[in-house]
Amino acid sequence: MNKSELIAALSEETNFSKKDIAKVLSSFTRIVERTLKKGGKVSLTGFGTYWLSKRPARVGINPSTKQRISLPAISVPRWKAGKHLKEQLRAA
């Protein structure tokens, strides 16, 4: 399911306009991004939790030249499914 399909499904489920759903979805993603940038986490009880994980600097290998390269430390977004979602998917 892509973003436009999600908007259509939410619009059908809630009877809100696609335009309103698109605004809410955009706001949600901006709020999650902003919260993660500040070092916080976003928890949706039963669904899952978003947080930022830090990967340390390391030495990697360029696959085309086999030359060693230095990779900087980076922050990556993470997500873990909540208990309710896991239970629903196990039953499927």
PDB file as gemmi writes it, atoms N, CA and C in Angstrom:
CRYST1    1.000    1.000    1.000  90.00  90.00  90.00 P 1                      
ATOM      1  N   MET A   1       0.855  -1.180   0.000  1.00  0.00           N  
ATOM      2  CA  MET A   1       0.000   0.000   0.000  1.00  0.00           C  
ATOM      3  C   MET A   1       0.893   1.233   0.000  1.00  0.00           C  
ATOM      4  N   ASN A   2       0.657   2.147  -0.933  1.00  0.00           N  
ATOM      5  CA  ASN A   2       1.423   3.387  -0.961  1.00  0.00           C  
ATOM      6  C   ASN A   2       0.616   4.509  -0.290  1.00  0.00           C  
ATOM      7  N   LYS A   3       1.179   5.712  -0.289  1.00  0.00           N  
ATOM      8  CA  LYS A   3       0.556   6.826   0.427  1.00  0.00           C  
ATOM      9  C   LYS A   3      -0.836   7.158  -0.112  1.00  0.00           C  
ATOM     10  N   SER A   4      -0.990   7.216  -1.433  1.00  0.00           N  
ATOM     11  CA  SER A   4      -2.303   7.576  -1.988  1.00  0.00           C  
ATOM     12  C   SER A   4      -3.346   6.494  -1.700  1.00  0.00           C  
ATOM     13  N   GLU A   5      -2.928   5.235  -1.694  1.00  0.00           N  
ATOM     14  CA  GLU A   5      -3.851   4.149  -1.345  1.00  0.00           C  
ATOM     15  C   GLU A   5      -4.241   4.221   0.129  1.00  0.00           C  
ATOM     16  N   LEU A   6      -3.281   4.575   0.979  1.00  0.00           N  
ATOM     17  CA  LEU A   6      -3.568   4.736   2.404  1.00  0.00           C  
ATOM     18  C   LEU A   6      -4.552   5.882   2.624  1.00  0.00           C  
ATOM     19  N   ILE A   7      -4.348   6.987   1.940  1.00  0.00           N  
ATOM     20  CA  ILE A   7      -5.254   8.134   2.061  1.00  0.00           C  
ATOM     21  C   ILE A   7      -6.662   7.739   1.618  1.00  0.00           C  
ATOM     22  N   ALA A   8      -6.759   7.024   0.515  1.00  0.00           N  
ATOM     23  CA  ALA A   8      -8.074   6.590   0.024  1.00  0.00           C  
ATOM     24  C   ALA A   8      -8.749   5.647   1.018  1.00  0.00           C  
ATOM     25  N   ALA A   9      -7.986   4.707   1.583  1.00  0.00           N  
ATOM     26  CA  ALA A   9      -8.557   3.755   2.544  1.00  0.00           C  
ATOM     27  C   ALA A   9      -9.017   4.469   3.819  1.00  0.00           C  
ATOM     28  N   LEU A  10      -8.209   5.406   4.313  1.00  0.00           N  
ATOM     29  CA  LEU A  10      -8.591   6.163   5.509  1.00  0.00           C  
ATOM     30  C   LEU A  10      -9.816   7.021   5.240  1.00  0.00           C  
ATOM     31  N   SER A  11      -9.876   7.614   4.061  1.00  0.00           N  
ATOM     32  CA  SER A  11     -11.031   8.436   3.700  1.00  0.00           C  
ATOM     33  C   SER A  11     -12.305   7.603   3.663  1.00  0.00           C  
ATOM     34  N   GLU A  12     -12.206   6.422   3.086  1.00  0.00           N  
ATOM     35  CA  GLU A  12     -13.366   5.528   3.013  1.00  0.00           C  
ATOM     36  C   GLU A  12     -13.794   5.047   4.400  1.00  0.00           C  
ATOM     37  N   GLU A  13     -12.822   4.733   5.248  1.00  0.00           N  
ATOM     38  CA  GLU A  13     -13.095   4.210   6.586  1.00  0.00           C  
ATOM     39  C   GLU A  13     -13.709   5.270   7.505  1.00  0.00           C  
ATOM     40  N   THR A  14     -13.251   6.517   7.367  1.00  0.00           N  
ATOM     41  CA  THR A  14     -13.655   7.566   8.304  1.00  0.00           C  
ATOM     42  C   THR A  14     -14.688   8.538   7.758  1.00  0.00           C  
ATOM     43  N   ASN A  15     -14.937   8.507   6.461  1.00  0.00           N  
ATOM     44  CA  ASN A  15     -15.835   9.453   5.799  1.00  0.00           C  
ATOM     45  C   ASN A  15     -15.319  10.894   5.826  1.00  0.00           C  
ATOM     46  N   PHE A  16     -14.017  11.091   6.064  1.00  0.00           N  
ATOM     47  CA  PHE A  16     -13.390  12.404   5.922  1.00  0.00           C  
ATOM     48  C   PHE A  16     -12.910  12.530   4.486  1.00  0.00           C  
ATOM     49  N   SER A  17     -12.730  13.749   4.027  1.00  0.00           N  
ATOM     50  CA  SER A  17     -12.281  13.948   2.648  1.00  0.00           C  
ATOM     51  C   SER A  17     -10.820  13.510   2.511  1.00  0.00           C  
ATOM     52  N   LYS A  18     -10.457  13.143   1.294  1.00  0.00           N  
ATOM     53  CA  LYS A  18      -9.068  12.748   1.029  1.00  0.00           C  
ATOM     54  C   LYS A  18      -8.117  13.909   1.327  1.00  0.00           C  
ATOM     55  N   LYS A  19      -8.564  15.132   1.061  1.00  0.00           N  
ATOM     56  CA  LYS A  19      -7.743  16.321   1.314  1.00  0.00           C  
ATOM     57  C   LYS A  19      -7.444  16.455   2.807  1.00  0.00           C  
ATOM     58  N   ASP A  20      -8.470  16.253   3.650  1.00  0.00           N  
ATOM     59  CA  ASP A  20      -8.270  16.340   5.101  1.00  0.00           C  
ATOM     60  C   ASP A  20      -7.357  15.221   5.601  1.00  0.00           C  
ATOM     61  N   ILE A  21      -7.565  14.018   5.084  1.00  0.00           N  
ATOM     62  CA  ILE A  21      -6.720  12.882   5.480  1.00  0.00           C  
ATOM     63  C   ILE A  21      -5.270  13.142   5.091  1.00  0.00           C  
ATOM     64  N   ALA A  22      -5.041  13.682   3.889  1.00  0.00           N  
ATOM     65  CA  ALA A  22      -3.682  13.982   3.423  1.00  0.00           C  
ATOM     66  C   ALA A  22      -3.001  14.992   4.356  1.00  0.00           C  
ATOM     67  N   LYS A  23      -3.759  16.006   4.810  1.00  0.00           N  
ATOM     68  CA  LYS A  23      -3.202  16.995   5.747  1.00  0.00           C  
ATOM     69  C   LYS A  23      -2.811  16.340   7.068  1.00  0.00           C  
ATOM     70  N   VAL A  24      -3.677  15.487   7.584  1.00  0.00           N  
ATOM     71  CA  VAL A  24      -3.400  14.813   8.855  1.00  0.00           C  
ATOM     72  C   VAL A  24      -2.180  13.908   8.720  1.00  0.00           C  
ATOM     73  N   LEU A  25      -2.105  13.156   7.632  1.00  0.00           N  
ATOM     74  CA  LEU A  25      -0.976  12.248   7.416  1.00  0.00           C  
ATOM     75  C   LEU A  25       0.341  13.012   7.287  1.00  0.00           C  
ATOM     76  N   SER A  26       0.319  14.134   6.567  1.00  0.00           N  
ATOM     77  CA  SER A  26       1.514  14.974   6.438  1.00  0.00           C  
ATOM     78  C   SER A  26       1.923  15.556   7.786  1.00  0.00           C  
ATOM     79  N   SER A  27       0.946  15.993   8.566  1.00  0.00           N  
ATOM     80  CA  SER A  27       1.242  16.521   9.901  1.00  0.00           C  
ATOM     81  C   SER A  27       1.838  15.443  10.790  1.00  0.00           C  
ATOM     82  N   PHE A  28       1.276  14.251  10.727  1.00  0.00           N  
ATOM     83  CA  PHE A  28       1.785  13.142  11.528  1.00  0.00           C  
ATOM     84  C   PHE A  28       3.255  12.865  11.199  1.00  0.00           C  
ATOM     85  N   THR A  29       3.595  12.782   9.911  1.00  0.00           N  
ATOM     86  CA  THR A  29       4.981  12.481   9.548  1.00  0.00           C  
ATOM     87  C   THR A  29       5.921  13.608   9.967  1.00  0.00           C  
ATOM     88  N   ARG A  30       5.484  14.868   9.832  1.00  0.00           N  
ATOM     89  CA  ARG A  30       6.333  15.985  10.276  1.00  0.00           C  
ATOM     90  C   ARG A  30       6.565  15.947  11.781  1.00  0.00           C  
ATOM     91  N   ILE A  31       5.526  15.627  12.550  1.00  0.00           N  
ATOM     92  CA  ILE A  31       5.661  15.563  14.009  1.00  0.00           C  
ATOM     93  C   ILE A  31       6.599  14.432  14.413  1.00  0.00           C  
ATOM     94  N   VAL A  32       6.475  13.273  13.773  1.00  0.00           N  
ATOM     95  CA  VAL A  32       7.374  12.154  14.073  1.00  0.00           C  
ATOM     96  C   VAL A  32       8.821  12.542  13.741  1.00  0.00           C  
ATOM     97  N   GLU A  33       9.055  13.145  12.569  1.00  0.00           N  
ATOM     98  CA  GLU A  33      10.400  13.577  12.184  1.00  0.00           C  
ATOM     99  C   GLU A  33      10.976  14.557  13.198  1.00  0.00           C  
ATOM    100  N   ARG A  34      10.183  15.547  13.564  1.00  0.00           N  
ATOM    101  CA  ARG A  34      10.635  16.576  14.509  1.00  0.00           C  
ATOM    102  C   ARG A  34      10.962  15.963  15.867  1.00  0.00           C  
ATOM    103  N   THR A  35      10.125  15.049  16.329  1.00  0.00           N  
ATOM    104  CA  THR A  35      10.348  14.417  17.629  1.00  0.00           C  
ATOM    105  C   THR A  35      11.617  13.574  17.611  1.00  0.00           C  
ATOM    106  N   LEU A  36      11.826  12.818  16.542  1.00  0.00           N  
ATOM    107  CA  LEU A  36      13.027  11.982  16.438  1.00  0.00           C  
ATOM    108  C   LEU A  36      14.287  12.832  16.348  1.00  0.00           C  
ATOM    109  N   LYS A  37      14.230  13.937  15.616  1.00  0.00           N  
ATOM    110  CA  LYS A  37      15.387  14.831  15.506  1.00  0.00           C  
ATOM    111  C   LYS A  37      15.788  15.377  16.873  1.00  0.00           C  
ATOM    112  N   LYS A  38      14.793  15.596  17.753  1.00  0.00           N  
ATOM    113  CA  LYS A  38      15.071  16.112  19.099  1.00  0.00           C  
ATOM    114  C   LYS A  38      15.547  15.014  20.049  1.00  0.00           C  
ATOM    115  N   GLY A  39      15.577  13.764  19.566  1.00  0.00           N  
ATOM    116  CA  GLY A  39      16.030  12.669  20.408  1.00  0.00           C  
ATOM    117  C   GLY A  39      14.918  11.954  21.153  1.00  0.00           C  
ATOM    118  N   GLY A  40      13.684  12.315  20.878  1.00  0.00           N  
ATOM    119  CA  GLY A  40      12.552  11.684  21.548  1.00  0.00           C  
ATOM    120  C   GLY A  40      12.088  10.443  20.814  1.00  0.00           C  
ATOM    121  N   LYS A  41      11.019   9.851  21.331  1.00  0.00           N  
ATOM    122  CA  LYS A  41      10.421   8.711  20.653  1.00  0.00           C  
ATOM    123  C   LYS A  41       8.914   8.893  20.607  1.00  0.00           C  
ATOM    124  N   VAL A  42       8.290   8.221  19.647  1.00  0.00           N  
ATOM    125  CA  VAL A  42       6.847   8.306  19.467  1.00  0.00           C  
ATOM    126  C   VAL A  42       6.278   6.913  19.670  1.00  0.00           C  
ATOM    127  N   SER A  43       5.399   6.764  20.664  1.00  0.00           N  
ATOM    128  CA  SER A  43       4.787   5.476  20.970  1.00  0.00           C  
ATOM    129  C   SER A  43       3.292   5.531  20.696  1.00  0.00           C  
ATOM    130  N   LEU A  44       2.821   4.609  19.893  1.00  0.00           N  
ATOM    131  CA  LEU A  44       1.393   4.443  19.640  1.00  0.00           C  
ATOM    132  C   LEU A  44       1.010   3.119  20.287  1.00  0.00           C  
ATOM    133  N   THR A  45       0.418   3.183  21.456  1.00  0.00           N  
ATOM    134  CA  THR A  45       0.126   2.000  22.252  1.00  0.00           C  
ATOM    135  C   THR A  45      -0.597   0.945  21.422  1.00  0.00           C  
ATOM    136  N   GLY A  46      -0.042  -0.262  21.447  1.00  0.00           N  
ATOM    137  CA  GLY A  46      -0.626  -1.375  20.722  1.00  0.00           C  
ATOM    138  C   GLY A  46      -0.169  -1.468  19.282  1.00  0.00           C  
ATOM    139  N   PHE A  47       0.295  -0.353  18.699  1.00  0.00           N  
ATOM    140  CA  PHE A  47       0.722  -0.359  17.298  1.00  0.00           C  
ATOM    141  C   PHE A  47       2.228  -0.437  17.160  1.00  0.00           C  
ATOM    142  N   GLY A  48       2.954   0.465  17.828  1.00  0.00           N  
ATOM    143  CA  GLY A  48       4.406   0.429  17.727  1.00  0.00           C  
ATOM    144  C   GLY A  48       5.060   1.689  18.239  1.00  0.00           C  
ATOM    145  N   THR A  49       6.400   1.676  18.208  1.00  0.00           N  
ATOM    146  CA  THR A  49       7.199   2.787  18.706  1.00  0.00           C  
ATOM    147  C   THR A  49       8.268   3.145  17.680  1.00  0.00           C  
ATOM    148  N   TYR A  50       8.416   4.445  17.436  1.00  0.00           N  
ATOM    149  CA  TYR A  50       9.471   4.980  16.581  1.00  0.00           C  
ATOM    150  C   TYR A  50      10.530   5.610  17.474  1.00  0.00           C  
ATOM    151  N   TRP A  51      11.818   5.419  17.138  1.00  0.00           N  
ATOM    152  CA  TRP A  51      12.899   6.082  17.859  1.00  0.00           C  
ATOM    153  C   TRP A  51      14.103   6.193  16.941  1.00  0.00           C  
ATOM    154  N   LEU A  52      15.105   6.949  17.381  1.00  0.00           N  
ATOM    155  CA  LEU A  52      16.310   7.157  16.601  1.00  0.00           C  
ATOM    156  C   LEU A  52      17.440   6.357  17.236  1.00  0.00           C  
ATOM    157  N   SER A  53      18.135   5.584  16.426  1.00  0.00           N  
ATOM    158  CA  SER A  53      19.240   4.766  16.896  1.00  0.00           C  
ATOM    159  C   SER A  53      20.538   5.300  16.301  1.00  0.00           C  
ATOM    160  N   LYS A  54      21.590   5.337  17.079  1.00  0.00           N  
ATOM    161  CA  LYS A  54      22.875   5.849  16.597  1.00  0.00           C  
ATOM    162  C   LYS A  54      23.795   4.683  16.219  1.00  0.00           C  
ATOM    163  N   ARG A  55      24.364   4.755  15.025  1.00  0.00           N  
ATOM    164  CA  ARG A  55      25.357   3.777  14.584  1.00  0.00           C  
ATOM    165  C   ARG A  55      26.723   4.430  14.674  1.00  0.00           C  
ATOM    166  N   PRO A  56      27.692   3.773  15.302  1.00  0.00           N  
ATOM    167  CA  PRO A  56      29.026   4.372  15.453  1.00  0.00           C  
ATOM    168  C   PRO A  56      29.778   4.409  14.123  1.00  0.00           C  
ATOM    169  N   ALA A  57      30.803   5.246  14.077  1.00  0.00           N  
ATOM    170  CA  ALA A  57      31.681   5.294  12.902  1.00  0.00           C  
ATOM    171  C   ALA A  57      32.362   3.941  12.757  1.00  0.00           C  
ATOM    172  N   ARG A  58      32.632   3.544  11.515  1.00  0.00           N  
ATOM    173  CA  ARG A  58      33.277   2.249  11.292  1.00  0.00           C  
ATOM    174  C   ARG A  58      34.019   2.269   9.970  1.00  0.00           C  
ATOM    175  N   VAL A  59      34.798   1.228   9.755  1.00  0.00           N  
ATOM    176  CA  VAL A  59      35.513   1.067   8.500  1.00  0.00           C  
ATOM    177  C   VAL A  59      34.733   0.082   7.643  1.00  0.00           C  
ATOM    178  N   GLY A  60      34.438   0.474   6.411  1.00  0.00           N  
ATOM    179  CA  GLY A  60      33.716  -0.380   5.480  1.00  0.00           C  
ATOM    180  C   GLY A  60      34.567  -0.681   4.266  1.00  0.00           C  
ATOM    181  N   ILE A  61      34.007  -1.431   3.339  1.00  0.00           N  
ATOM    182  CA  ILE A  61      34.721  -1.781   2.116  1.00  0.00           C  
ATOM    183  C   ILE A  61      33.861  -1.382   0.922  1.00  0.00           C  
ATOM    184  N   ASN A  62      34.454  -0.636  -0.012  1.00  0.00           N  
ATOM    185  CA  ASN A  62      33.776  -0.275  -1.243  1.00  0.00           C  
ATOM    186  C   ASN A  62      33.639  -1.551  -2.075  1.00  0.00           C  
ATOM    187  N   PRO A  63      32.410  -2.001  -2.369  1.00  0.00           N  
ATOM    188  CA  PRO A  63      32.232  -3.279  -3.053  1.00  0.00           C  
ATOM    189  C   PRO A  63      32.802  -3.314  -4.473  1.00  0.00           C  
ATOM    190  N   SER A  64      32.884  -2.181  -5.142  1.00  0.00           N  
ATOM    191  CA  SER A  64      33.389  -2.199  -6.517  1.00  0.00           C  
ATOM    192  C   SER A  64      34.919  -2.172  -6.586  1.00  0.00           C  
ATOM    193  N   THR A  65      35.563  -1.476  -5.636  1.00  0.00           N  
ATOM    194  CA  THR A  65      37.028  -1.376  -5.675  1.00  0.00           C  
ATOM    195  C   THR A  65      37.713  -2.216  -4.604  1.00  0.00           C  
ATOM    196  N   LYS A  66      36.942  -2.734  -3.660  1.00  0.00           N  
ATOM    197  CA  LYS A  66      37.460  -3.507  -2.522  1.00  0.00           C  
ATOM    198  C   LYS A  66      38.392  -2.676  -1.634  1.00  0.00           C  
ATOM    199  N   GLN A  67      38.311  -1.365  -1.770  1.00  0.00           N  
ATOM    200  CA  GLN A  67      39.141  -0.471  -0.975  1.00  0.00           C  
ATOM    201  C   GLN A  67      38.444  -0.157   0.345  1.00  0.00           C  
ATOM    202  N   ARG A  68      39.202  -0.066   1.419  1.00  0.00           N  
ATOM    203  CA  ARG A  68      38.650   0.275   2.728  1.00  0.00           C  
ATOM    204  C   ARG A  68      38.289   1.749   2.745  1.00  0.00           C  
ATOM    205  N   ILE A  69      37.102   2.048   3.312  1.00  0.00           N  
ATOM    206  CA  ILE A  69      36.661   3.429   3.433  1.00  0.00           C  
ATOM    207  C   ILE A  69      36.163   3.671   4.853  1.00  0.00           C  
ATOM    208  N   SER A  70      36.280   4.906   5.285  1.00  0.00           N  
ATOM    209  CA  SER A  70      35.832   5.291   6.619  1.00  0.00           C  
ATOM    210  C   SER A  70      34.389   5.771   6.525  1.00  0.00           C  
ATOM    211  N   LEU A  71      33.505   5.151   7.282  1.00  0.00           N  
ATOM    212  CA  LEU A  71      32.090   5.521   7.307  1.00  0.00           C  
ATOM    213  C   LEU A  71      31.803   6.294   8.595  1.00  0.00           C  
ATOM    214  N   PRO A  72      31.179   7.462   8.488  1.00  0.00           N  
ATOM    215  CA  PRO A  72      30.917   8.280   9.679  1.00  0.00           C  
ATOM    216  C   PRO A  72      29.800   7.701  10.541  1.00  0.00           C  
ATOM    217  N   ALA A  73      29.731   8.179  11.773  1.00  0.00           N  
ATOM    218  CA  ALA A  73      28.625   7.813  12.659  1.00  0.00           C  
ATOM    219  C   ALA A  73      27.344   8.424  12.100  1.00  0.00           C  
ATOM    220  N   ILE A  74      26.247   7.678  12.172  1.00  0.00           N  
ATOM    221  CA  ILE A  74      24.969   8.178  11.656  1.00  0.00           C  
ATOM    222  C   ILE A  74      23.838   7.821  12.621  1.00  0.00           C  
ATOM    223  N   SER A  75      22.736   8.522  12.459  1.00  0.00           N  
ATOM    224  CA  SER A  75      21.518   8.222  13.206  1.00  0.00           C  
ATOM    225  C   SER A  75      20.514   7.637  12.226  1.00  0.00           C  
ATOM    226  N   VAL A  76      19.860   6.547  12.610  1.00  0.00           N  
ATOM    227  CA  VAL A  76      18.880   5.898  11.736  1.00  0.00           C  
ATOM    228  C   VAL A  76      17.562   5.720  12.482  1.00  0.00           C  
ATOM    229  N   PRO A  77      16.438   5.919  11.778  1.00  0.00           N  
ATOM    230  CA  PRO A  77      15.144   5.716  12.426  1.00  0.00           C  
ATOM    231  C   PRO A  77      14.870   4.231  12.614  1.00  0.00           C  
ATOM    232  N   ARG A  78      14.229   3.889  13.720  1.00  0.00           N  
ATOM    233  CA  ARG A  78      13.880   2.500  14.018  1.00  0.00           C  
ATOM    234  C   ARG A  78      12.406   2.439  14.373  1.00  0.00           C  
ATOM    235  N   TRP A  79      11.840   1.249  14.261  1.00  0.00           N  
ATOM    236  CA  TRP A  79      10.446   1.036  14.614  1.00  0.00           C  
ATOM    237  C   TRP A  79      10.291  -0.372  15.158  1.00  0.00           C  
ATOM    238  N   LYS A  80       9.501  -0.499  16.204  1.00  0.00           N  
ATOM    239  CA  LYS A  80       9.216  -1.812  16.780  1.00  0.00           C  
ATOM    240  C   LYS A  80       7.707  -1.957  16.904  1.00  0.00           C  
ATOM    241  N   ALA A  81       7.201  -3.081  16.421  1.00  0.00           N  
ATOM    242  CA  ALA A  81       5.765  -3.339  16.481  1.00  0.00           C  
ATOM    243  C   ALA A  81       5.305  -3.506  17.926  1.00  0.00           C  
ATOM    244  N   GLY A  82       4.105  -3.020  18.204  1.00  0.00           N  
ATOM    245  CA  GLY A  82       3.511  -3.155  19.527  1.00  0.00           C  
ATOM    246  C   GLY A  82       2.905  -4.536  19.734  1.00  0.00           C  
ATOM    247  N   LYS A  83       2.581  -4.832  20.973  1.00  0.00           N  
ATOM    248  CA  LYS A  83       2.063  -6.149  21.346  1.00  0.00           C  
ATOM    249  C   LYS A  83       0.766  -6.492  20.594  1.00  0.00           C  
ATOM    250  N   HIS A  84      -0.179  -5.579  20.541  1.00  0.00           N  
ATOM    251  CA  HIS A  84      -1.466  -5.841  19.885  1.00  0.00           C  
ATOM    252  C   HIS A  84      -1.271  -6.139  18.391  1.00  0.00           C  
ATOM    253  N   LEU A  85      -0.445  -5.344  17.728  1.00  0.00           N  
ATOM    254  CA  LEU A  85      -0.191  -5.558  16.296  1.00  0.00           C  
ATOM    255  C   LEU A  85       0.460  -6.918  16.061  1.00  0.00           C  
ATOM    256  N   LYS A  86       1.421  -7.269  16.897  1.00  0.00           N  
ATOM    257  CA  LYS A  86       2.086  -8.577  16.764  1.00  0.00           C  
ATOM    258  C   LYS A  86       1.075  -9.715  16.921  1.00  0.00           C  
ATOM    259  N   GLU A  87       0.190  -9.588  17.908  1.00  0.00           N  
ATOM    260  CA  GLU A  87      -0.811 -10.631  18.135  1.00  0.00           C  
ATOM    261  C   GLU A  87      -1.766 -10.744  16.954  1.00  0.00           C  
ATOM    262  N   GLN A  88      -2.167  -9.623  16.385  1.00  0.00           N  
ATOM    263  CA  GLN A  88      -3.078  -9.630  15.238  1.00  0.00           C  
ATOM    264  C   GLN A  88      -2.423 -10.275  14.013  1.00  0.00           C  
ATOM    265  N   LEU A  89      -1.140 -10.023  13.823  1.00  0.00           N  
ATOM    266  CA  LEU A  89      -0.442 -10.577  12.665  1.00  0.00           C  
ATOM    267  C   LEU A  89      -0.131 -12.061  12.837  1.00  0.00           C  
ATOM    268  N   ARG A  90       0.068 -12.492  14.060  1.00  0.00           N  
ATOM    269  CA  ARG A  90       0.306 -13.925  14.306  1.00  0.00           C  
ATOM    270  C   ARG A  90      -0.936 -14.732  13.992  1.00  0.00           C  
ATOM    271  N   ALA A  91      -2.103 -14.147  14.245  1.00  0.00           N  
ATOM    272  CA  ALA A  91      -3.377 -14.860  14.024  1.00  0.00           C  
ATOM    273  C   ALA A  91      -3.726 -14.941  12.533  1.00  0.00           C  
ATOM    274  N   ALA A  92      -3.066 -14.124  11.713  1.00  0.00           N  
ATOM    275  CA  ALA A  92      -3.401 -14.075  10.273  1.00  0.00           C  
ATOM    276  C   ALA A  92      -2.922 -15.305   9.530  1.00  0.00           C  
TER     277      ALA A  92                                                      
END                                                                             
